[in-house]
Amino acid sequence: MDLTGGLTDEQLTAVCARARCTYIEAAPGSGKTTVAAMRFGLYRFAGMAEDTVVGLSFTRSATNELQQRIRLRWGARALTWPHRVMTFDALLERLLGHVLETGLIKWPGGLTSITVNDTWKGRAEHKWGTRRPTLLLNGRDIAVGTRRARQENHVEYTDFVARVTDGECTHDEVRAVLDAALDLEDVRDAIARLLIDSIGTLIVDEIYDANQLDLRLVELACLWGLRVTIIGDPWQALYGFRGASPDLVPKLVAAQDFVCVPLTRSFRFSTDEARTLSAELRQGHAVALPAKVPVQSDIVLAGTWKLLWECPHSVLPLSFGTPETTNAAAILMLLNRLTTTALGQRAVFLPDALAGLGIDEEALNRLADPLSEILESMRGSSDIDSSYEALIRVIGGESTRTFKRKHRTHTRKMEAIRTRLLANGSGFVAGLTVHQAKGREWNNVGVRLTENESALLSTGLRSGQESHRRLYVALTRARQATTAI
């Protein structure tokens, strides 16, 4: 069976590269996930190595996609233990657990086993402010502290202390502790021994999403003699606002003598128009987009949810953003009912809304009819206050969480939903932010540009600035045509 059949010469070169440290720079639609899956299987089965192969990515969705590609190409046996694909967060959780078990650092109360949650939302009290509780290392003891953050709802300090004492934290605290602990030589040695004993080959997808801690571990893996493959595209680095450090990747590549293998041919673009646009953008040339109405697109993209809600009413955004309060979570539940019935798609951040309200997936079925009734009443009445109060009563019947007093931001979101309910036309086009669209593709994509973004396109994009990269990602999602909305 020829498992490499169907690959281009360029892809085969990337799959079979034998350098101990390999960097695969992959353009949009060039088959990087296929190459990663093939490379995983060759290390697993085909004699390129005889030890444990581990794939790493930064989101569960990307992890699941890579797992599916590996099973498709190599069969289920490819991912039998200890060979696996996991998130960076899962690896970091394992590393922290190891150093706690060995006693090299100590959790409050001497606990050696902890529970790591995705978020504090729905699990702890929150308070509006600019101080965010965190964990720090005081010698070898983990202690609670605070750090300055943007003004928003942060987990309440006293509740944070109580939960940490009980052995709870989130991935953010795991990262904070490990970042400090890696400065201790014996902790580094213990982590090195664990990785050397449990991993021989490491494949890291979307390396430009990595932050300083992630890159530090990749660098240490190189220094400790692991075979390391990193895959990514500097033009698609979008997560600087979350702490990603794309500017450090070239330094890592140079310092550890990575051999660069490019994937330049894209299979996404099916028209000369799409191919030319991608090439012109990447070369920093000025481009102009044709303008069309939203209904001629399969999706509409914008840099922010706010900008999407300012689009023509035929565009139905799939979220307002992460719900920071129970009130916002309730409104997102209502929007989810609309997006589900009108588009067959769930609202983005629905899991955050469920967690914030402390309710489970089954509640969606129970709430379906009551939420539909509220939407129907909004279609026939302009009394948003009454609709909002009905929504809080309905959601309050499922959730034990406390709702804050009504605020103008709540009624504005309800009004925004009503404008869509009243929109004329044959249907909606879904709206997504560029961050949610990364890695995905559609036939025809509409893009809502700001004045500044239009100006950037008229002068040409540069990969060194995140605003330019975000625009590049938005304009390379279409197989056939990208238009301005």
C-alpha positions as CSV (number, residue, x, y, z in Angstrom):
1,M,0.0,0.0,0.0
2,D,1.5,3.3,-1.1
3,L,0.6,5.7,1.8
4,T,2.5,8.5,0.2
5,G,0.4,8.4,-3.0
6,G,-1.2,11.7,-4.0
7,L,1.5,13.9,-2.4
8,T,3.4,16.4,-4.5
9,D,7.2,16.3,-4.7
10,E,7.3,19.3,-2.3
11,Q,5.1,17.5,0.2
12,L,7.1,14.3,0.0
13,T,10.3,16.2,0.7
14,A,8.7,17.7,3.8
15,V,7.3,14.4,4.9
16,C,10.6,12.5,4.5
17,A,13.0,15.2,5.7
18,R,15.5,13.5,8.1
19,A,17.1,16.5,9.9
20,R,16.8,16.1,13.6
21,C,15.3,19.6,13.8
22,T,13.0,20.4,10.9
23,Y,11.0,23.5,10.2
24,I,8.2,23.2,7.7
25,E,7.0,26.6,6.6
26,A,3.5,26.0,5.1
27,A,1.5,28.5,3.0
28,P,-2.3,28.5,3.3
29,G,-3.9,25.4,1.8
30,S,-0.6,23.7,1.1
31,G,-1.5,20.5,3.0
32,K,0.4,21.0,6.2
33,T,-2.0,18.8,8.3
34,T,-1.6,16.1,5.7
35,V,2.2,16.4,5.9
36,A,2.1,16.4,9.7
37,A,0.0,13.3,9.7
38,M,2.3,11.5,7.2
39,R,5.4,12.5,9.1
40,F,3.8,11.2,12.3
41,G,3.1,7.9,10.7
42,L,6.6,7.5,9.1
43,Y,8.2,8.0,12.5
44,R,5.7,5.7,14.0
45,F,5.9,2.8,11.5
46,A,8.4,3.3,8.7
47,G,11.8,3.1,10.4
48,M,12.5,6.8,10.7
49,A,12.5,6.3,14.5
50,E,11.7,3.5,16.9
51,D,10.5,5.4,20.0
52,T,7.5,7.4,21.1
53,V,6.0,9.9,18.7
54,V,4.0,12.8,20.1
55,G,2.1,15.5,18.2
56,L,1.3,18.9,19.8
57,S,-1.1,21.6,18.9
58,F,-2.7,24.5,20.7
59,T,-6.4,23.9,20.4
60,R,-8.6,20.8,20.9
61,S,-10.1,21.3,17.4
62,A,-6.6,21.3,15.8
63,T,-5.6,18.3,17.9
64,N,-8.7,16.4,16.8
65,E,-8.1,17.2,13.1
66,L,-4.6,15.9,13.2
67,Q,-5.7,12.8,15.0
68,Q,-8.3,12.1,12.4
69,R,-5.8,12.6,9.5
70,I,-3.4,10.2,11.2
71,R,-6.1,7.5,11.6
72,L,-7.2,8.0,8.0
73,R,-3.7,7.5,6.7
74,W,-2.3,5.0,9.1
75,G,-5.1,3.3,11.0
76,A,-6.2,3.5,14.6
77,R,-3.1,1.6,15.7
78,A,-1.0,4.7,14.9
79,L,-2.3,6.4,18.0
80,T,-2.1,3.6,20.5
81,W,-0.3,4.5,23.8
82,P,2.3,5.9,24.2
83,H,2.0,7.5,20.7
84,R,-0.4,10.3,20.9
85,V,-1.5,13.8,19.8
86,M,-2.3,16.3,22.5
87,T,-2.6,20.0,23.3
88,F,0.3,21.9,24.7
89,D,-1.9,22.5,27.8
90,A,-2.2,18.8,28.4
91,L,1.6,18.4,28.2
92,L,2.2,21.3,30.6
93,E,-0.3,19.8,33.0
94,R,1.6,16.5,33.0
95,L,4.9,18.3,33.5
96,L,3.6,20.2,36.5
97,G,2.1,17.1,38.0
98,H,5.5,15.4,37.7
99,V,7.4,18.1,39.5
100,L,4.8,18.2,42.2
101,E,5.0,14.4,42.7
102,T,8.8,14.6,43.0
103,G,8.5,17.3,45.6
104,L,10.7,19.7,43.7
105,I,8.1,22.4,44.1
106,K,5.2,22.4,46.5
107,W,1.5,23.2,46.1
108,P,-0.2,25.0,48.9
109,G,-1.1,22.5,51.6
110,G,1.4,20.0,50.2
111,L,-1.0,18.6,47.6
112,T,0.7,16.5,44.9
113,S,-2.4,15.9,42.7
114,I,-4.4,18.8,41.3
115,T,-7.5,19.4,39.1
116,V,-6.9,21.7,36.1
117,N,-9.9,23.4,34.5
118,D,-10.1,25.2,31.2
119,T,-11.5,28.4,32.8
120,W,-12.8,29.8,36.1
121,K,-16.0,30.8,34.4
122,G,-18.9,29.0,36.0
123,R,-16.7,27.6,38.8
124,A,-15.7,30.6,40.8
125,E,-17.0,34.1,41.8
126,H,-15.8,36.9,39.6
127,K,-15.2,40.6,40.3
128,W,-14.8,43.6,38.0
129,G,-11.3,45.1,38.2
130,T,-7.7,45.4,37.0
131,R,-6.1,42.9,39.4
132,R,-6.1,39.3,38.4
133,P,-5.2,36.5,40.9
134,T,-2.4,34.2,39.8
135,L,0.1,31.8,41.1
136,L,3.8,32.5,41.6
137,L,6.8,30.7,42.9
138,N,8.3,31.8,46.2
139,G,11.5,29.7,46.5
140,R,10.0,26.3,45.9
141,D,6.6,27.1,47.3
142,I,3.7,28.0,45.1
143,A,2.0,31.1,46.4
144,V,-1.0,33.2,45.5
145,G,-0.4,36.7,44.1
146,T,-2.0,39.2,41.7
147,R,-0.9,40.8,38.5
148,R,-2.2,43.8,36.6
149,A,-4.6,43.0,33.8
150,R,-7.1,44.8,31.6
151,Q,-10.3,45.9,33.4
152,E,-12.8,43.1,33.2
153,N,-14.3,40.4,35.3
154,H,-11.6,38.4,37.0
155,V,-11.9,35.5,39.4
156,E,-12.5,36.9,42.9
157,Y,-9.3,36.7,45.1
158,T,-10.8,35.0,48.2
159,D,-12.5,32.4,46.1
160,F,-9.4,31.9,44.1
161,V,-7.3,31.3,47.3
162,A,-9.9,28.8,48.6
163,R,-10.0,26.8,45.3
164,V,-6.2,26.7,44.9
165,T,-6.0,25.4,48.5
166,D,-8.4,22.7,47.5
167,G,-6.2,21.8,44.5
168,E,-7.9,23.6,41.7
169,C,-6.5,25.8,39.0
170,T,-6.7,26.6,35.3
171,H,-4.2,26.2,32.5
172,D,-3.2,29.8,33.0
173,E,-1.9,29.0,36.5
174,V,-0.1,25.9,35.3
175,R,1.7,28.0,32.8
176,A,2.6,30.7,35.4
177,V,4.1,28.1,37.8
178,L,6.0,26.2,35.1
179,D,7.4,29.4,33.6
180,A,9.0,30.2,37.0
181,A,9.9,26.7,37.9
182,L,12.0,26.2,34.7
183,D,14.5,28.7,36.1
184,L,15.4,26.0,38.7
185,E,18.1,23.7,37.4
186,D,16.9,20.5,39.1
187,V,13.3,21.2,37.8
188,R,14.7,21.5,34.3
189,D,16.6,18.3,34.8
190,A,13.5,16.4,36.0
191,I,11.4,17.7,33.1
192,A,14.2,16.8,30.7
193,R,14.4,13.2,32.0
194,L,10.6,12.8,31.8
195,L,10.5,14.1,28.2
196,I,13.5,12.0,27.1
197,D,12.0,8.9,28.7
198,S,8.5,9.4,27.3
199,I,9.1,11.2,23.9
200,G,11.5,10.5,21.2
201,T,10.0,12.5,18.3
202,L,8.0,15.7,18.7
203,I,5.8,17.3,16.0
204,V,4.6,20.8,16.8
205,D,1.8,22.2,14.7
206,E,1.1,26.0,14.3
207,I,4.4,26.9,16.0
208,Y,3.6,30.6,15.5
209,D,0.8,30.3,18.1
210,A,3.4,29.4,20.7
211,N,4.2,31.7,23.6
212,Q,7.6,32.1,25.4
213,L,7.0,29.1,27.6
214,D,6.0,26.9,24.7
215,L,9.0,28.0,22.7
216,R,11.3,27.5,25.7
217,L,10.2,23.9,26.0
218,V,10.6,23.3,22.3
219,E,14.1,24.7,22.5
220,L,14.9,22.5,25.5
221,A,13.6,19.5,23.6
222,C,16.1,20.3,20.8
223,L,18.9,20.7,23.3
224,W,18.0,17.4,25.1
225,G,18.3,15.5,21.8
226,L,14.7,14.9,20.8
227,R,13.8,14.9,17.1
228,V,11.7,18.0,16.7
229,T,9.5,19.1,13.7
230,I,7.8,22.5,13.9
231,I,5.2,23.5,11.3
232,G,3.7,26.9,10.7
233,D,3.4,30.1,8.6
234,P,4.7,33.5,9.8
235,W,1.9,35.1,7.7
236,Q,-0.8,33.4,9.8
237,A,0.4,34.3,13.3
238,L,-2.6,35.9,15.0
239,Y,-2.4,35.4,18.7
240,G,-0.1,38.0,20.0
241,F,-2.9,39.4,22.1
242,R,-3.0,36.0,23.9
243,G,0.7,36.0,24.6
244,A,2.0,34.3,21.4
245,S,5.5,35.3,20.5
246,P,5.8,34.8,16.7
247,D,8.9,37.0,16.6
248,L,10.8,34.5,18.6
249,V,10.3,31.6,16.2
250,P,12.9,32.7,13.7
251,K,15.4,33.0,16.6
252,L,14.6,29.5,17.7
253,V,15.0,28.2,14.1
254,A,18.4,29.9,13.8
255,A,19.7,29.0,17.3
256,Q,18.9,25.3,17.0
257,D,19.9,24.9,13.3
258,F,16.5,23.9,12.1
259,V,16.5,22.8,8.4
260,C,13.8,24.7,6.6
261,V,11.5,22.8,4.2
262,P,9.0,25.1,2.5
263,L,5.4,24.1,1.3
264,T,4.6,26.8,-1.2
265,R,2.0,25.3,-3.5
266,S,-1.6,25.9,-2.3
267,F,-4.4,23.5,-3.1
268,R,-7.1,25.7,-1.7
269,F,-7.4,28.1,-4.6
270,S,-9.4,26.9,-7.5
271,T,-9.4,30.1,-9.6
272,D,-6.7,32.3,-11.0
273,E,-8.4,35.2,-9.1
274,A,-7.8,33.5,-5.8
275,R,-4.3,32.4,-6.6
276,T,-3.3,35.8,-7.8
277,L,-4.7,37.5,-4.7
278,S,-2.8,35.3,-2.4
279,A,0.5,35.8,-4.3
280,E,0.1,39.6,-4.4
281,L,-0.7,39.8,-0.7
282,R,2.3,37.7,0.2
283,Q,4.6,39.8,-1.9
284,G,3.4,43.0,-0.3
285,H,1.8,44.4,-3.4
286,A,-1.2,46.7,-3.3
287,V,-4.5,45.0,-4.0
288,A,-8.1,46.1,-4.5
289,L,-11.1,43.9,-3.7
290,P,-14.3,43.8,-5.8
291,A,-17.4,44.7,-3.9
292,K,-20.5,42.5,-3.6
293,V,-23.5,42.2,-1.4
294,P,-23.2,39.7,1.5
295,V,-25.8,37.1,0.2
296,Q,-23.3,36.3,-2.7
297,S,-20.9,35.0,-0.1
298,D,-20.7,31.7,1.9
299,I,-19.4,33.5,4.9
300,V,-18.6,37.1,6.0
301,L,-15.4,37.8,8.0
302,A,-14.3,40.8,10.0
303,G,-11.6,41.6,12.6
304,T,-14.1,42.0,15.4
305,W,-17.6,40.8,16.4
306,K,-18.6,44.5,16.7
307,L,-17.8,45.1,13.1
308,L,-19.8,42.1,12.0
309,W,-22.9,43.4,13.8
310,E,-22.5,46.7,11.9
311,C,-22.8,44.7,8.6
312,P,-26.0,44.7,6.5
313,H,-28.7,42.8,8.4
314,S,-28.4,39.8,6.0
315,V,-25.2,39.0,7.9
316,L,-25.9,37.0,11.1
317,P,-22.8,37.1,13.4
318,L,-22.3,33.8,15.3
319,S,-21.4,35.6,18.6
320,F,-21.0,38.8,20.5
321,G,-17.7,37.6,21.9
322,T,-16.8,35.7,25.1
323,P,-19.7,36.2,27.6
324,E,-18.1,37.8,30.7
325,T,-21.3,37.8,32.8
326,T,-24.3,35.6,33.4
327,N,-26.4,38.2,31.6
328,A,-24.2,38.1,28.5
329,A,-24.3,34.3,28.7
330,A,-28.1,34.3,28.7
331,I,-28.2,36.6,25.6
332,L,-25.7,34.3,23.8
333,M,-28.1,31.4,24.5
334,L,-30.8,33.4,22.8
335,L,-28.5,34.1,19.8
336,N,-27.5,30.5,19.7
337,R,-31.2,29.6,19.2
338,L,-31.4,31.9,16.3
339,T,-28.2,30.8,14.6
340,T,-29.1,27.2,15.1
341,T,-32.6,27.6,13.5
342,A,-31.5,30.0,10.8
343,L,-28.1,28.7,9.8
344,G,-27.8,25.3,11.4
345,Q,-24.7,26.5,13.3
346,R,-24.1,27.0,17.0
347,A,-23.1,30.3,18.4
348,V,-19.4,30.7,19.0
349,F,-18.5,30.6,22.7
350,L,-21.6,28.6,23.5
351,P,-19.6,26.3,25.8
352,D,-18.4,29.4,27.7
353,A,-22.1,30.5,28.1
354,L,-23.1,27.1,29.4
355,A,-20.2,27.1,31.9
356,G,-20.9,30.6,33.0
357,L,-24.5,29.7,33.7
358,G,-23.6,26.4,35.3
359,I,-25.9,24.4,33.0
360,D,-25.2,21.4,30.7
361,E,-25.9,20.6,27.1
362,E,-29.2,18.9,27.9
363,A,-30.5,22.3,28.9
364,L,-30.4,23.4,25.2
365,N,-33.2,20.9,24.4
366,R,-35.3,22.0,27.3
367,L,-34.8,25.7,26.4
368,A,-35.4,25.3,22.7
369,D,-39.1,26.1,22.7
370,P,-39.1,28.9,25.3
371,L,-36.2,30.7,23.5
372,S,-38.0,30.3,20.2
373,E,-41.1,31.9,21.7
374,I,-39.0,34.9,22.9
375,L,-37.5,35.3,19.4
376,E,-41.0,35.2,17.9
377,S,-42.3,37.8,20.4
378,M,-39.3,40.0,19.5
379,R,-40.2,39.8,15.9
380,G,-43.7,41.2,16.6
381,S,-42.9,43.7,19.4
382,S,-40.4,46.5,19.9
383,D,-40.6,46.1,23.7
384,I,-37.0,44.9,24.2
385,D,-37.1,45.4,28.0
386,S,-40.0,42.9,28.3
387,S,-38.1,40.4,26.0
388,Y,-35.0,40.7,28.1
389,E,-36.9,40.1,31.3
390,A,-38.5,37.1,29.8
391,L,-35.1,35.8,28.7
392,I,-33.7,36.1,32.2
393,R,-36.7,34.3,33.7
394,V,-36.4,31.5,31.2
395,I,-32.6,31.0,31.7
396,G,-33.0,31.6,35.5
397,G,-35.3,28.6,35.5
398,E,-32.3,26.4,34.5
399,S,-29.4,28.3,36.1
400,T,-28.7,28.9,39.8
401,R,-26.3,31.8,39.0
402,T,-27.0,35.3,40.0
403,F,-27.9,37.9,37.3
404,K,-26.7,41.5,37.5
405,R,-29.0,44.4,37.0
406,K,-30.0,45.2,33.5
407,H,-27.4,47.4,31.7
408,R,-27.6,49.2,28.3
409,T,-25.1,46.8,26.9
410,H,-27.7,44.0,27.4
411,T,-30.5,45.8,25.7
412,R,-28.2,46.8,22.8
413,K,-27.4,43.1,22.1
414,M,-31.1,42.3,22.3
415,E,-31.8,45.1,19.8
416,A,-29.1,43.7,17.5
417,I,-30.8,40.3,17.5
418,R,-34.1,41.9,16.7
419,T,-32.7,43.7,13.7
420,R,-31.8,40.3,12.3
421,L,-35.2,38.9,13.1
422,L,-36.8,41.8,11.1
423,A,-34.3,41.6,8.2
424,N,-35.9,41.0,4.8
425,G,-34.5,38.5,2.3
426,S,-34.3,34.9,1.6
427,G,-31.9,34.0,4.4
428,F,-28.8,34.9,6.4
429,V,-25.1,34.6,5.8
430,A,-23.0,33.6,8.9
431,G,-20.5,36.2,10.2
432,L,-17.2,35.1,11.9
433,T,-14.2,36.9,13.1
434,V,-10.9,36.2,11.4
435,H,-9.6,34.4,14.5
436,Q,-12.4,32.0,14.3
437,A,-11.9,31.5,10.6
438,K,-8.2,30.6,10.7
439,G,-7.5,27.2,9.2
440,R,-10.9,27.1,7.5
441,E,-12.0,27.7,3.9
442,W,-15.1,28.4,1.9
443,N,-15.9,28.9,-1.8
444,N,-16.7,32.6,-1.7
445,V,-15.8,34.9,1.2
446,G,-17.0,38.4,2.0
447,V,-14.7,40.6,4.1
448,R,-15.9,43.6,6.1
449,L,-13.0,46.1,6.0
450,T,-12.3,49.1,8.2
451,E,-11.0,52.3,6.6
452,N,-7.6,51.5,8.0
453,E,-7.6,48.0,6.6
454,S,-8.6,49.3,3.1
455,A,-5.7,51.7,3.4
456,L,-3.3,48.8,4.3
457,L,-4.4,46.9,1.2
458,S,-3.8,49.9,-1.0
459,T,-0.1,50.1,0.1
460,G,0.6,46.4,0.6
461,L,0.8,44.1,3.7
462,R,3.9,43.2,5.8
463,S,4.2,40.0,7.8
464,G,5.9,41.7,10.7
465,Q,2.6,43.3,12.0
466,E,-0.3,41.4,13.4
467,S,-2.9,43.7,11.9
468,H,-1.5,43.0,8.5
469,R,-1.4,39.2,9.2
470,R,-5.0,39.2,10.3
471,L,-6.0,40.8,7.1
472,Y,-3.9,38.3,5.1
473,V,-5.6,35.4,6.8
474,A,-9.1,36.9,6.1
475,L,-8.3,37.3,2.4
476,T,-6.9,33.8,1.9
477,R,-9.9,31.7,3.1
478,A,-11.7,31.6,-0.3
479,R,-11.3,28.8,-2.8
480,Q,-12.9,30.9,-5.6
481,A,-13.3,34.6,-4.7
482,T,-12.9,37.2,-1.9
483,T,-15.0,40.3,-2.0
484,A,-15.4,43.4,0.1
485,I,-18.8,43.8,1.9
